[in-house]
Amino acid sequence: MCWAGVHLDAHDQFIKFTKHDHNHIPVPERVEIRKLMMNVKIRVQDETTAIGQIYNEELGKANLSKSALAAAATAREINSTLNQARRLTTPNLPTSIDFHIPSKYKTTNNGERYLLADRVQRYDGEVDNRILLFATDEQLKTLFTCSHIMMDGTFDCSPSHFDQVYSIHGIKNGHNFLCVIALLGNRTAIIYKELFSILANHARRLDLQFRPQKITSDFEPGLVKTVANEFPNTRHIGCNFHFVNAIYRQIQHLGLVSAYRNDECVRSSARKLMALALVPIDKLELAFHKVAREAPRSLKPLIDYFNRYWMTKVKWTLWNVSDVELKTNNIVEG
């Protein structure tokens, strides 16, 4: 073991060498790698950027010698060590919804305001619900100048104390731009109304309007109700992917999965129901009755469900996408 070393001050500036001499030949590539790792560790502790991305970026900037590059670890090999370093500076996960947000999580890496709104609803003095919205002004300007927006909620990866991670995207020239990320405590009409109210207030602050011509989303009842009330002149388009999935979930609920898989007649009739979303509205009713008339008797529960819900309870213009170019919001997934 080599006992040679140096003394540094609190700012990592050199003070003096220790009294011990090196007892080995020089290994300059280790110095290169240590400098690389020091830069990586600083960024890992200061940023929320993915560790692998930070490591690869710093590795590209380090201009290592061939011998140092050969000795350097891969991002995967050092991921665990760097994760430990990051956890030392990362706040513990909150144990309740009434938690404090550190300042560095309220801004972007460039110092711009990113936390757009933090609204709480209290019951008997305790925080009962909370809405967190994240967006820069540049993202808001993009959103408010798009005639078509798409919205989508993700539930499985939502953090504790929240029901969903909700994203709002603006569509321009066939491309989607992430504009707002929200953490929502539930899926009620009240919380969606609060979300749209916050955005409308910021639109006025920016001398713009939040009045999209088209909104594409899933079929959450609370959202459908709120969009109808808050955007009466906006075309609300239900995502065709969610529509087809809703029908297949009903097939599962009715115990028809085996018949759907093994009986071509059953499968064909069920798919015709799904395809009604692509039939022009002026021909929709006739098309439905034709599908219902030709369907096998085993599909009667599914036909009854479709008639009771999609043909009667839900506006046809919400789920019928025959005249819509972008029929799903799949481009905003992930």
Beta strands, then each sheet from edge to edge (+ up, - down):
strand 1: 6-8
strand 2: 14-17
strand 3: 115-123
strand 4: 126-134
strand 5: 148-154
strand 6: 164-172
strand 7: 175-184
strand 8: 214-217
strand 9: 235-238
sheet 1: 1+ 2-
sheet 2: 3+ 4- 7+ 6- 5+ 8+ 9+
end
